[in-house]
Amino acid sequence: MAGSKKPNTVAVATQLAEPVIEEMGLMLWDVRYEKEGSSWYLRYFIEKEGGVTIDDCEAFSRRMSDILDEADPISQSYYLEVSSPGIERALVKDWHFARYIGAPVSVRLIRPVEGVRDFVGELTAYEDGKITVLLEDDVEMTFDKSEAAFVRLYDDFTTGGEE
């Protein structure tokens, strides 16, 4: 059984990136291999304490380009993209949720609850794929991760710090 299943592209791309991530003092937030139109994209989202710079993205991209060319894990042509996950980053992995307990999040559910699909609140818990968000009316909402189209960090750009 062992070794009978070929690892998927994201798993291989992640494994190839791990030594570079460690060497450069970065954190690998996410890896995605996605088709848009007729083109394929291998996307690395990197992070580091204090934030990622364009120079970090460029240096990581150059290193990974050489490694990917040598390993040649992807048979078709694709575009390599490297970026920061951004301020309103998507939370997708278990450790993302654990890291941001207490942070404001924006949630879009796949199916509306009482006619509403979009919510903003504080991420209060995450356990076994169950996400709990405290909404502004002190109403707690718990749902399965699979019920969400996305969960992202929320940053209200319009407040400007005034109350």
One Martini backbone bead per residue (centre of mass of N, CA, C, O) as a GRO file, in nm:
protein
  163
    1MET     BB    1   0.060   0.061  -0.024
    2ALA     BB    2   0.295   0.205   0.007
    3GLY     BB    3   0.345   0.428  -0.265
    4SER     BB    4   0.080   0.404  -0.455
    5LYS     BB    5   0.039   0.709  -0.409
    6LYS     BB    6   0.049   1.000  -0.563
    7PRO     BB    7   0.141   1.296  -0.503
    8ASN     BB    8   0.039   1.596  -0.505
    9THR     BB    9   0.129   1.899  -0.618
   10VAL     BB   10   0.117   2.053  -0.348
   11ALA     BB   11   0.288   1.854  -0.184
   12VAL     BB   12   0.543   1.877  -0.357
   13ALA     BB   13   0.576   2.189  -0.347
   14THR     BB   14   0.602   2.199  -0.042
   15GLN     BB   15   0.847   2.013  -0.003
   16LEU     BB   16   1.042   2.184  -0.184
   17ALA     BB   17   1.011   2.454   0.002
   18GLU     BB   18   1.101   2.400   0.298
   19PRO     BB   19   1.411   2.463   0.290
   20VAL     BB   20   1.378   2.758   0.193
   21ILE     BB   21   1.204   2.866   0.417
   22GLU     BB   22   1.404   2.809   0.643
   23GLU     BB   23   1.656   2.959   0.529
   24MET     BB   24   1.479   3.247   0.498
   25GLY     BB   25   1.274   3.285   0.744
   26LEU     BB   26   0.998   3.162   0.673
   27MET     BB   27   0.645   3.119   0.599
   28LEU     BB   28   0.407   2.881   0.498
   29TRP     BB   29   0.080   2.944   0.433
   30ASP     BB   30   0.046   2.857   0.115
   31VAL     BB   31  -0.064   2.623  -0.150
   32ARG     BB   32  -0.145   2.657  -0.505
   33TYR     BB   33  -0.324   2.474  -0.771
   34GLU     BB   34  -0.451   2.658  -1.052
   35LYS     BB   35  -0.718   2.718  -1.274
   36GLU     BB   36  -0.721   2.979  -1.533
   37GLY     BB   37  -0.869   2.901  -1.773
   38SER     BB   38  -0.588   2.783  -1.961
   39SER     BB   39  -0.427   2.831  -1.693
   40TRP     BB   40  -0.162   2.760  -1.472
   41TYR     BB   41  -0.107   2.792  -1.103
   42LEU     BB   42   0.165   2.845  -0.882
   43ARG     BB   43   0.106   2.923  -0.533
   44TYR     BB   44   0.284   3.122  -0.304
   45PHE     BB   45   0.246   3.183   0.051
   46ILE     BB   46   0.420   3.421   0.238
   47GLU     BB   47   0.582   3.465   0.566
   48LYS     BB   48   0.677   3.713   0.824
   49GLU     BB   49   0.812   3.878   1.053
   50GLY     BB   50   0.694   4.204   0.969
   51GLY     BB   51   0.676   4.104   0.684
   52VAL     BB   52   0.657   4.103   0.339
   53THR     BB   53   0.856   4.153   0.066
   54ILE     BB   54   0.940   4.183  -0.258
   55ASP     BB   55   1.222   4.057  -0.211
   56ASP     BB   56   1.123   3.794  -0.088
   57CYS     BB   57   0.957   3.701  -0.330
   58GLU     BB   58   1.185   3.703  -0.537
   59ALA     BB   59   1.385   3.512  -0.396
   60PHE     BB   60   1.193   3.272  -0.375
   61SER     BB   61   1.124   3.247  -0.675
   62ARG     BB   62   1.409   3.189  -0.780
   63ARG     BB   63   1.462   2.935  -0.616
   64MET     BB   64   1.204   2.774  -0.706
   65SER     BB   65   1.249   2.773  -1.007
   66ASP     BB   66   1.502   2.595  -1.000
   67ILE     BB   67   1.383   2.354  -0.843
   68LEU     BB   68   1.144   2.297  -1.037
   69ASP     BB   69   1.314   2.251  -1.289
   70GLU     BB   70   1.470   2.007  -1.174
   71ALA     BB   71   1.223   1.828  -1.069
   72ASP     BB   72   0.968   1.831  -1.251
   73PRO     BB   73   0.645   1.793  -1.118
   74ILE     BB   74   0.517   1.940  -1.378
   75SER     BB   75   0.396   1.875  -1.694
   76GLN     BB   76   0.275   2.137  -1.736
   77SER     BB   77   0.226   2.448  -1.786
   78TYR     BB   78   0.318   2.736  -1.571
   79TYR     BB   79   0.270   2.971  -1.314
   80LEU     BB   80   0.472   3.155  -1.093
   81GLU     BB   81   0.368   3.256  -0.762
   82VAL     BB   82   0.453   3.521  -0.520
   83SER     BB   83   0.310   3.595  -0.190
   84SER     BB   84   0.122   3.742   0.022
   85PRO     BB   85  -0.174   3.688   0.202
   86GLY     BB   86  -0.250   3.932   0.351
   87ILE     BB   87  -0.467   4.098   0.553
   88GLU     BB   88  -0.723   3.924   0.421
   89ARG     BB   89  -0.670   3.636   0.489
   90ALA     BB   90  -0.703   3.310   0.444
   91LEU     BB   91  -0.853   3.053   0.631
   92VAL     BB   92  -0.757   2.690   0.608
   93LYS     BB   93  -0.590   2.597   0.833
   94ASP     BB   94  -0.577   2.498   1.147
   95TRP     BB   95  -0.343   2.700   1.235
   96HIS     BB   96  -0.482   2.957   1.148
   97PHE     BB   97  -0.711   2.952   1.353
   98ALA     BB   98  -0.541   2.930   1.611
   99ARG     BB   99  -0.380   3.201   1.564
  100TYR     BB  100  -0.680   3.380   1.533
  101ILE     BB  101  -0.782   3.392   1.800
  102GLY     BB  102  -0.967   3.703   1.845
  103ALA     BB  103  -1.019   3.774   1.558
  104PRO     BB  104  -1.135   3.929   1.292
  105VAL     BB  105  -1.399   3.805   1.070
  106SER     BB  106  -1.489   3.684   0.747
  107VAL     BB  107  -1.798   3.529   0.632
  108ARG     BB  108  -1.889   3.275   0.387
  109LEU     BB  109  -2.154   3.098   0.305
  110ILE     BB  110  -2.293   2.870   0.099
  111ARG     BB  111  -2.546   2.876   0.286
  112PRO     BB  112  -2.793   3.034   0.408
  113VAL     BB  113  -2.887   3.203   0.716
  114GLU     BB  114  -3.165   3.354   0.724
  115GLY     BB  115  -3.062   3.492   0.435
  116VAL     BB  116  -2.751   3.476   0.533
  117ARG     BB  117  -2.392   3.467   0.431
  118ASP     BB  118  -2.268   3.726   0.573
  119PHE     BB  119  -2.003   3.769   0.821
  120VAL     BB  120  -1.902   3.947   1.126
  121GLY     BB  121  -1.637   3.860   1.362
  122GLU     BB  122  -1.517   3.671   1.630
  123LEU     BB  123  -1.279   3.442   1.675
  124THR     BB  124  -1.327   3.190   1.938
  125ALA     BB  125  -1.322   2.902   1.774
  126TYR     BB  126  -1.135   2.581   1.706
  127GLU     BB  127  -1.272   2.245   1.643
  128ASP     BB  128  -1.290   1.990   1.441
  129GLY     BB  129  -1.396   2.203   1.205
  130LYS     BB  130  -1.510   2.411   1.411
  131ILE     BB  131  -1.661   2.732   1.394
  132THR     BB  132  -1.642   3.028   1.606
  133VAL     BB  133  -1.857   3.322   1.612
  134LEU     BB  134  -1.878   3.652   1.729
  135LEU     BB  135  -2.122   3.859   1.708
  136GLU     BB  136  -2.238   4.182   1.763
  137ASP     BB  137  -2.501   4.058   1.941
  138ASP     BB  138  -2.377   3.819   2.111
  139VAL     BB  139  -2.373   3.599   1.886
  140GLU     BB  140  -2.324   3.261   1.844
  141MET     BB  141  -2.147   3.091   1.575
  142THR     BB  142  -2.165   2.754   1.447
  143PHE     BB  143  -1.952   2.585   1.203
  144ASP     BB  144  -1.850   2.421   0.937
  145LYS     BB  145  -1.594   2.451   0.726
  146SER     BB  146  -1.759   2.322   0.476
  147GLU     BB  147  -1.981   2.573   0.488
  148ALA     BB  148  -1.750   2.755   0.379
  149ALA     BB  149  -1.626   2.955   0.137
  150PHE     BB  150  -1.507   3.162   0.364
  151VAL     BB  151  -1.225   3.268   0.577
  152ARG     BB  152  -1.133   3.594   0.697
  153LEU     BB  153  -0.968   3.841   0.766
  154TYR     BB  154  -1.057   4.151   0.925
  155ASP     BB  155  -1.056   4.492   0.777
  156ASP     BB  156  -1.158   4.814   0.860
  157PHE     BB  157  -1.079   5.077   0.652
  158THR     BB  158  -1.306   5.307   0.740
  159THR     BB  159  -1.237   5.403   1.043
  160GLY     BB  160  -0.950   5.540   1.114
  161GLY     BB  161  -0.980   5.502   1.449
  162GLU     BB  162  -1.266   5.583   1.488
  163GLU     BB  163  -1.577   5.601   1.710
   0.00000   0.00000   0.00000
